[in-house]
């Protein structure tokens, strides 16, 4: 599940010192703030999807900051990972996430998916040669904001701001096809900006309130293909997974 979420497609402080108040960053308690959800009276799912497509068709690449967090049992603070995301249409995607000095890196191109744990010095490569994996990678590299949702389950809920930015709000369930890879069906909600058709927030409540937030998005920056190629690192253990065609 983590690989698919991190491709699209991401400093914990506990205040229990002698009951002295400690300032906790908002994202460690709640990653986003929302306005009241307003139902649409003028737009439908069909018209909104058409408007979104017209925005996404203009995109060739994006760079942004990414934050992935989830709740922890018996703690008020969340487990938070922060990093950077870059995607170039049809060419590749790369996510780098860090937490407490530990870094994980995820790389995708038309041939392979890579995950690299910097601390463990382990890298796993998965060829994009199966219909299921190949489809999801291809859609991610087309900026498909709904690649993690079953089309028949998609609903347009209306308008709501996340972190002060007004967005279209959608809800749906994860694709049943992912069960072939051991990923259970989960309900999720996505906030998408009408400005560019890109997500600002993705939330999966059943996965410990897993929340992914995109910030400081740059549209169509220059991106080299070299960013999506795995470069061998000395001392890193490599494991290759294989799926039938």
C-alpha positions in Angstrom: 0.0 0.0 0.0 2.8 2.4 0.9 4.5 2.1 -2.4 1.4 3.1 -4.4 0.5 6.0 -2.1 4.0 7.4 -2.1 4.4 7.2 -6.0 1.3 9.4 -6.7 0.5 9.3 -6.7 4.4 10.9 2.9 10.0 15.3 14.6 7.4 13.8 16.7 7.1 15.8 20.0 5.5 14.4 23.1 4.6 17.0 25.8 4.7 15.0 29.0 7.5 16.9 30.8 6.4 17.7 34.4 3.0 19.0 33.1 4.8 22.1 31.6 2.9 23.4 28.5 4.8 22.7 25.3 4.1 24.3 22.0 3.3 21.5 19.6 3.3 22.2 15.8 -0.2 21.9 14.5 0.7 19.2 11.9 1.8 16.9 14.7 -1.7 17.0 16.2 -3.9 17.6 13.2 -2.2 18.0 9.8 -5.0 20.2 8.2 -7.7 22.6 9.1 -11.0 22.5 7.2 -14.0 24.9 6.7 -17.6 23.6 6.7 -18.3 21.4 3.7 -20.7 23.2 1.3 -22.7 21.1 -1.1 -22.8 22.1 -4.7 -26.0 23.4 -6.4 -24.4 24.2 -9.7 -21.8 21.6 -10.5 -22.0 17.9 -10.9 -19.4 15.1 -10.8 -19.3 15.2 -14.6 -18.8 18.9 -15.0 -16.1 19.0 -12.2 -14.2 16.1 -13.7 -14.2 17.8 -17.1 -12.9 21.1 -15.6 -10.2 19.1 -13.8 -9.1 17.3 -16.9 -8.7 20.6 -18.8 -6.3 21.7 -16.0 -4.3 18.4 -15.8 -3.9 18.3 -19.6 -1.7 21.4 -19.3 0.7 19.7 -16.8 4.0 18.2 -17.9 5.7 18.2 -14.4 5.3 19.2 -10.8 7.5 19.6 -7.7 6.1 20.0 -4.2 6.7 19.4 -0.5 4.8 16.4 0.9 3.8 15.5 4.4 2.5 12.1 5.4 1.1 11.4 8.9 -1.0 9.0 10.9 -2.3 8.7 14.4 -0.5 6.8 17.1 -2.1 4.8 19.9 -2.2 6.5 23.3 -0.4 9.6 22.0 -1.7 13.0 21.1 1.0 13.6 18.5 1.0 12.0 15.1 3.8 10.1 13.3 4.9 12.5 10.6 7.1 12.1 7.6 8.1 15.1 5.4 9.9 15.4 2.1 9.7 16.2 -1.6 7.8 14.8 -4.6 8.5 15.2 -8.3 6.5 13.8 -11.2 7.1 14.2 -14.9 4.3 13.1 -17.3 5.0 9.7 -18.7 8.7 9.8 -17.6 8.8 9.1 -13.9 8.1 10.0 -10.3 10.2 10.3 -7.1 9.3 10.7 -3.4 11.8 11.2 -0.6 10.4 11.1 3.0 12.2 11.6 6.2 11.4 11.2 9.9 13.8 11.6 12.9 16.8 11.4 10.6 15.6 8.3 8.8 15.0 8.5 5.1 13.0 6.4 2.6 13.1 7.0 -1.1 10.6 5.8 -3.7 11.3 6.0 -7.5 9.1 5.0 -10.4 9.6 5.0 -14.2 8.0 3.2 -17.1 10.1 0.0 -16.3 10.6 -0.3 -12.6 9.5 0.7 -9.1 12.2 1.2 -6.5 12.1 1.7 -2.7 15.3 2.5 -0.8 15.6 2.6 3.0 18.7 4.7 3.7 19.1 3.6 7.3 18.8 -0.2 6.6 20.8 0.2 3.4 18.2 -1.9 1.6 16.7 -1.4 -1.9 13.8 -3.3 -3.4 13.1 -3.2 -7.2 9.8 -4.3 -8.7 9.5 -4.5 -12.5 6.4 -2.8 -14.0 5.4 -5.9 -16.1 2.1 -6.9 -14.6 -1.3 -5.6 -15.8 -2.2 -4.3 -12.3 1.1 -2.6 -11.4 1.7 -1.3 -14.9 -1.8 0.3 -15.0 -1.3 2.1 -11.7 2.2 3.4 -12.5 1.0 4.6 -16.0 -2.0 6.5 -14.4 0.2 8.1 -11.7 2.5 9.4 -14.4 -0.6 11.0 -16.1 -1.4 12.9 -12.9 -4.5 10.8 -12.3 -5.7 12.2 -9.0 -8.1 9.3 -8.7 -5.8 6.4 -9.5 -6.3 5.1 -5.9 -10.2 5.1 -6.2 -12.6 2.7 -7.8 -14.4 4.8 -10.5 -17.9 3.5 -9.7 -17.4 4.6 -6.1 -16.4 8.2 -6.8 -18.6 10.9 -5.4 -18.4 14.7 -5.6 -19.3 16.0 -2.2 -18.9 19.8 -2.7 -16.5 22.5 -1.6 -14.3 22.8 1.5 -11.1 24.6 2.3 -8.0 22.7 3.6 -5.3 24.9 5.1 -7.1 28.0 3.8 -7.4 26.8 0.2 -10.9 26.1 -1.2 -11.0 22.7 -2.9 -13.4 20.3 -4.6 -14.0 17.4 -2.3 -14.3 13.8 -3.5 -14.9 10.5 -1.7 -14.6 6.9 -2.9 -13.1 3.5 -2.2 -9.7 2.1 -3.1 -9.7 -0.2 -6.2 -10.7 -3.8 -5.6 -8.0 -4.9 -8.1 -5.4 -4.0 -5.5 -6.6 -6.9 -3.3 -4.5 -9.0 -5.7 -1.5 -7.3 -4.1 -2.7 -7.7 -0.6 -4.2 -4.1 -0.3 -7.6 -4.1 1.4 -10.4 -1.9 0.1 -10.5 1.4 2.1 -12.7 4.5 2.0 -10.8 7.7 1.2 -11.4 11.4 0.7 -9.5 13.7 -1.6 -9.3 17.6 -1.7 -8.4 18.9 -5.1 -7.7 22.5 -6.1 -9.7 24.0 -9.0 -6.6 26.1 -9.7 -4.6 23.2 -11.2 -6.6 20.0 -10.7 -4.0 18.6 -8.3 -4.7 17.2 -4.8 -3.9 19.2 -1.7 -4.9 16.5 0.8 -5.7 12.8 0.8 -7.2 11.1 3.8 -7.7 7.4 4.6 -9.4 7.2 8.0 -9.2 3.4 8.4 -5.4 3.4 8.1 -4.9 5.2 11.4 -6.2 8.4 9.8 -3.4 8.3 7.2 -3.2 11.8 5.8 -1.1 13.1 2.9 -0.7 16.8 2.3 0.9 18.5 -0.7 2.3 22.1 -0.2 4.2 24.7 -2.3 3.4 23.0 -5.6 5.4 24.2 -8.6 3.8 23.7 -12.0 5.9 22.6 -15.0 9.4 23.0 -13.6 12.3 21.7 -15.5 12.9 18.0 -14.7 15.7 15.7 -15.9 15.1 12.0 -16.7 18.1 11.2 -14.5 16.0 11.9 -11.5 14.0 8.8 -12.2 16.9 6.4 -12.7 18.2 4.2 -9.9 21.8 4.9 -9.2 23.5 2.0 -7.3 24.9 2.9 -3.9 27.9 1.0 -2.5 27.0 -1.3 0.4 23.3 -1.4 -0.3 21.6 -4.8 -0.3 19.3 -5.2 -3.4 16.2 -7.4 -3.6 14.4 -8.0 -6.8 10.7 -9.0 -6.8 9.1 -10.6 -9.8 5.5 -10.8 -11.0 4.2 -12.7 -14.0 3.2 -10.9 -17.1 
